[in-house]
Amino acid sequence: MNDPEQQWQKLVEAARRTSPPPAAKKSPPPGFATGIVALRESIIALARVLFWRRWSITVAVLCFVIFVVIFMLYRCTESSDPLIETPELQQPTP
């Protein structure tokens, strides 16, 4: 039987052998900072659009509700003549 400790040692040695060499420190590509700043500005612009879109829908619904309330109050309290006048009934004379 193989000793489990020996198997672990083999695994550790194999992992140490295949470890990649330390990478050299690389500088960012040219224009990276300006790209990040442009991305930040576009995200801020998108957030503003979404903010105004949400509030514009809320304001539109509120205006519609106010319109309906005023319309109902005006139409329900107004007493106007009918559009078609009813003819007077004439009794037949015998």
LUMGU-959543 format. One line per 5 residues: their letters; for each residue x, y, z of N, C-alpha, C, O. Coordinates in Angstrom, 3 decimals. Example, Ala and Ser with C-alpha at 12.3 -4.5 7.8 and 13.67 -1.06 7.14 Angstrom:
AS	13.190 -5.690 7.800 12.300 -4.500 7.800 13.200 -3.300 7.800 14.236 -3.319 8.465  12.850 -2.250 7.080 13.670 -1.060 7.140 12.900 0.030 7.870 13.409 1.138 8.039
END
This chain:
MNDPE	0.828 -1.181 0.000 0.000 0.000 0.000 0.869 1.239 0.000 1.922 1.290 0.634  0.393 2.240 -0.734 1.108 3.517 -0.768 0.740 4.361 0.438 -0.408 4.389 0.881  1.724 5.030 0.943 1.506 5.910 2.084 0.812 7.198 1.599 1.288 7.806 0.640  -0.300 7.637 2.228 -0.988 8.855 1.784 -0.101 10.094 1.899 -0.212 11.014 1.088  0.764 10.120 2.888 1.672 11.276 3.055 2.624 11.365 1.871 2.936 12.462 1.409
QQWQK	3.087 10.229 1.379 3.987 10.220 0.231 3.264 10.701 -1.026 3.853 11.394 -1.855  1.992 10.334 -1.169 1.232 10.795 -2.322 1.057 12.320 -2.275 1.136 12.995 -3.301  0.821 12.842 -1.082 0.683 14.301 -0.943 2.001 14.996 -1.267 2.008 16.053 -1.898  3.077 14.427 -0.855 4.385 15.024 -1.152 4.632 15.055 -2.661 5.145 16.043 -3.187  4.271 13.988 -3.347 4.422 13.959 -4.799 3.558 15.043 -5.453 3.984 15.704 -6.400
LVEAA	2.357 15.208 -4.941 1.451 16.220 -5.483 2.005 17.626 -5.257 1.932 18.466 -6.154  2.548 17.890 -4.093 3.125 19.202 -3.786 4.332 19.466 -4.675 4.480 20.570 -5.198  5.189 18.479 -4.854 6.375 18.649 -5.719 5.963 18.909 -7.161 6.571 19.735 -7.842  4.940 18.213 -7.628 4.466 18.432 -8.998 3.890 19.830 -9.155 4.097 20.476 -10.182  3.180 20.294 -8.159 2.608 21.645 -8.232 3.704 22.696 -8.219 3.585 23.706 -8.913
RRTSP	4.758 22.492 -7.459 5.865 23.456 -7.407 6.639 23.478 -8.725 7.102 24.533 -9.159  6.778 22.324 -9.353 7.516 22.261 -10.616 6.773 22.982 -11.733 7.409 23.612 -12.577  5.439 22.907 -11.762 4.679 23.479 -12.865 4.227 24.914 -12.608 3.479 25.474 -13.408  4.663 25.508 -11.519 4.241 26.885 -11.252 4.893 27.827 -12.259 6.082 27.693 -12.544  4.141 28.768 -12.794 4.682 29.684 -13.799 5.654 30.662 -13.153 5.546 30.955 -11.963
PPAAK	6.583 31.156 -13.921 7.516 32.137 -13.366 6.769 33.426 -13.050 5.744 33.717 -13.667  7.267 34.185 -12.111 6.576 35.440 -11.766 6.536 36.375 -12.972 7.531 36.539 -13.678  5.393 36.976 -13.193 5.195 37.847 -14.355 5.825 39.212 -14.094 5.841 39.717 -12.971  6.333 39.775 -15.162 6.916 41.114 -15.059 5.794 42.133 -14.987 4.730 41.943 -15.577  6.036 43.206 -14.270 5.032 44.239 -14.114 4.867 44.971 -15.445 5.828 45.520 -15.984
KSPPP	3.651 44.974 -15.966 3.389 45.605 -17.251 2.661 46.932 -17.028 1.874 47.083 -16.094  2.942 47.867 -17.896 2.229 49.143 -17.826 0.950 49.031 -18.649 0.881 48.220 -19.572  -0.064 49.835 -18.326 -1.310 49.758 -19.093 -1.095 50.230 -20.520 -0.177 51.005 -20.789  -1.931 49.773 -21.431 -1.781 50.183 -22.827 -2.047 51.683 -22.985 -2.713 52.285 -22.143  -1.538 52.277 -24.045 -1.764 53.704 -24.234 -3.256 53.997 -24.445 -3.951 53.258 -25.143
GFATG	-3.727 55.068 -23.842 -5.126 55.461 -23.953 -6.048 54.741 -22.993 -7.266 54.899 -23.078  -5.505 53.963 -22.090 -6.330 53.207 -21.145 -7.057 54.145 -20.184 -8.247 53.968 -19.926  -6.353 55.129 -19.662 -6.955 56.051 -18.696 -8.062 56.876 -19.342 -9.105 57.093 -18.727  -7.852 57.336 -20.564 -8.892 58.123 -21.226 -10.110 57.255 -21.551 -11.242 57.738 -21.531  -9.880 55.995 -21.845 -11.004 55.079 -22.081 -11.833 54.867 -20.825 -13.061 54.807 -20.884
IVALR	-11.155 54.754 -19.690 -11.864 54.579 -18.419 -12.666 55.827 -18.091 -13.807 55.731 -17.639  -12.077 57.000 -18.315 -12.786 58.255 -18.041 -13.998 58.384 -18.959 -15.066 58.801 -18.509  -13.854 58.036 -20.230 -14.977 58.101 -21.172 -16.068 57.114 -20.771 -17.255 57.420 -20.879  -15.676 55.954 -20.319 -16.651 54.966 -19.873 -17.407 55.477 -18.657 -18.620 55.294 -18.547  -16.691 56.114 -17.752 -17.316 56.682 -16.550 -18.331 57.746 -16.938 -19.432 57.783 -16.388
ESIIA	-17.970 58.612 -17.882 -18.881 59.678 -18.307 -20.108 59.113 -19.010 -21.207 59.644 -18.849  -19.941 58.053 -19.783 -21.101 57.464 -20.455 -22.030 56.777 -19.455 -23.249 56.793 -19.630  -21.469 56.184 -18.423 -22.303 55.565 -17.386 -23.078 56.633 -16.632 -24.250 56.431 -16.313  -22.451 57.759 -16.341 -23.150 58.855 -15.664 -24.269 59.392 -16.547 -25.361 59.672 -16.051  -24.019 59.541 -17.848 -25.057 60.018 -18.766 -26.222 59.032 -18.821 -27.380 59.449 -18.835
LARVL	-25.935 57.738 -18.852 -26.988 56.730 -18.865 -27.809 56.787 -17.579 -29.034 56.667 -17.622  -27.156 56.967 -16.452 -27.867 57.064 -15.184 -28.791 58.276 -15.171 -29.905 58.197 -14.654  -28.343 59.391 -15.733 -29.201 60.578 -15.798 -30.418 60.327 -16.678 -31.531 60.720 -16.329  -30.211 59.677 -17.814 -31.336 59.396 -18.716 -32.350 58.496 -18.026 -33.553 58.749 -18.087  -31.868 57.449 -17.369 -32.788 56.537 -16.695 -33.516 57.232 -15.555 -34.694 56.963 -15.318
FWRRW	-32.829 58.127 -14.844 -33.455 58.870 -13.753 -34.579 59.740 -14.294 -35.679 59.729 -13.743  -34.331 60.490 -15.353 -35.358 61.372 -15.916 -36.474 60.572 -16.562 -37.630 60.994 -16.528  -36.157 59.431 -17.148 -37.204 58.606 -17.767 -38.166 58.103 -16.698 -39.380 58.117 -16.898  -37.633 57.661 -15.571 -38.486 57.152 -14.505 -39.378 58.262 -13.969 -40.575 58.050 -13.777  -38.815 59.443 -13.723 -39.615 60.542 -13.187 -40.583 61.080 -14.226 -41.672 61.525 -13.865
SITVA	-40.228 61.057 -15.498 -41.152 61.553 -16.510 -42.382 60.656 -16.610 -43.487 61.152 -16.832  -42.212 59.359 -16.453 -43.363 58.452 -16.469 -44.249 58.724 -15.258 -45.475 58.737 -15.376  -43.643 58.939 -14.109 -44.410 59.231 -12.899 -45.192 60.529 -13.062 -46.369 60.592 -12.706  -44.554 61.557 -13.594 -45.219 62.841 -13.795 -46.334 62.707 -14.831 -47.399 63.298 -14.658  -46.114 61.947 -15.897 -47.156 61.754 -16.905 -48.378 61.054 -16.316 -49.509 61.443 -16.608
VLCFV	-48.170 60.042 -15.505 -49.287 59.345 -14.874 -50.015 60.282 -13.915 -51.245 60.288 -13.874  -49.276 61.065 -13.152 -49.892 62.016 -12.226 -50.722 63.050 -12.984 -51.833 63.374 -12.563  -50.203 63.569 -14.089 -50.957 64.533 -14.903 -52.225 63.899 -15.471 -53.271 64.546 -15.510  -52.147 62.665 -15.903 -53.320 61.984 -16.422 -54.382 61.815 -15.344 -55.569 62.006 -15.611  -53.975 61.461 -14.138 -54.929 61.299 -13.029 -55.586 62.640 -12.711 -56.797 62.694 -12.497
IFVVI	-54.814 63.710 -12.676 -55.377 65.036 -12.410 -56.357 65.415 -13.511 -57.427 65.954 -13.230  -55.999 65.135 -14.766 -56.891 65.428 -15.885 -58.207 64.673 -15.743 -59.273 65.255 -15.944  -58.152 63.393 -15.402 -59.366 62.591 -15.266 -60.231 63.118 -14.129 -61.453 63.187 -14.263  -59.613 63.491 -13.014 -60.380 64.015 -11.876 -61.073 65.319 -12.260 -62.259 65.491 -11.975  -60.363 66.230 -12.894 -60.972 67.500 -13.301 -62.059 67.250 -14.349 -63.116 67.879 -14.295
FMLYR	-61.825 66.360 -15.282 -62.820 66.043 -16.303 -64.085 65.472 -15.667 -65.195 65.853 -16.040  -63.919 64.559 -14.708 -65.081 63.966 -14.039 -65.847 65.014 -13.244 -67.078 65.027 -13.258  -65.129 65.889 -12.551 -65.812 66.930 -11.790 -66.574 67.878 -12.711 -67.699 68.269 -12.397  -65.991 68.244 -13.820 -66.626 69.172 -14.745 -67.831 68.525 -15.427 -68.891 69.143 -15.527  -67.676 67.294 -15.893 -68.763 66.643 -16.622 -69.897 66.206 -15.698 -71.054 66.182 -16.118
CTESS	-69.590 65.865 -14.459 -70.634 65.376 -13.557 -71.436 66.517 -12.943 -72.587 66.302 -12.565  -70.885 67.703 -12.829 -71.605 68.807 -12.212 -72.304 69.686 -13.233 -73.137 70.515 -12.867  -71.983 69.521 -14.486 -72.577 70.360 -15.518 -73.937 69.801 -15.921 -74.074 68.606 -16.180  -74.948 70.679 -15.974 -76.250 70.246 -16.471 -76.500 70.996 -17.774 -76.682 72.213 -17.782  -76.506 70.270 -18.838 -76.671 70.890 -20.144 -77.902 70.324 -20.839 -78.446 69.290 -20.452
DPLIE	-78.313 71.027 -21.858 -79.450 70.562 -22.655 -79.029 69.306 -23.419 -77.861 69.158 -23.777  -79.973 68.410 -23.666 -79.617 67.220 -24.439 -79.301 67.596 -25.878 -79.775 68.612 -26.384  -78.522 66.794 -26.510 -78.157 67.057 -27.886 -79.340 66.881 -28.842 -79.459 67.607 -29.829  -80.187 65.944 -28.554 -81.381 65.703 -29.373 -82.591 65.996 -28.501 -82.792 65.379 -27.455  -83.386 66.947 -28.954 -84.572 67.279 -28.169 -85.657 66.242 -28.418 -85.846 65.775 -29.541
TPELQ	-86.360 65.893 -27.357 -87.431 64.924 -27.491 -88.685 65.631 -27.988 -89.001 66.726 -27.524  -89.383 65.035 -28.902 -90.605 65.683 -29.409 -91.728 65.616 -28.362 -91.806 64.683 -27.563  -92.569 66.613 -28.396 -93.703 66.613 -27.479 -94.744 65.614 -27.969 -94.992 65.483 -29.167  -95.323 64.939 -27.046 -96.338 63.947 -27.389 -97.671 64.647 -27.592 -98.112 65.389 -26.714  -98.296 64.440 -28.678 -99.605 65.037 -28.937 -100.677 63.964 -28.748 -100.607 62.875 -29.317
QPTP	-101.637 64.303 -27.955 -102.733 63.365 -27.714 -103.693 63.409 -28.904 -104.071 64.487 -29.363  -104.072 62.272 -29.383 -105.039 62.257 -30.495 -106.403 62.720 -30.025 -106.825 62.386 -28.918  -107.074 63.459 -30.825 -108.424 63.915 -30.473 -109.456 62.988 -31.122 -109.370 62.705 -32.316  -110.422 62.521 -30.344 -111.409 61.624 -30.943 -112.469 62.343 -31.719 -113.364 61.707 -32.276
END
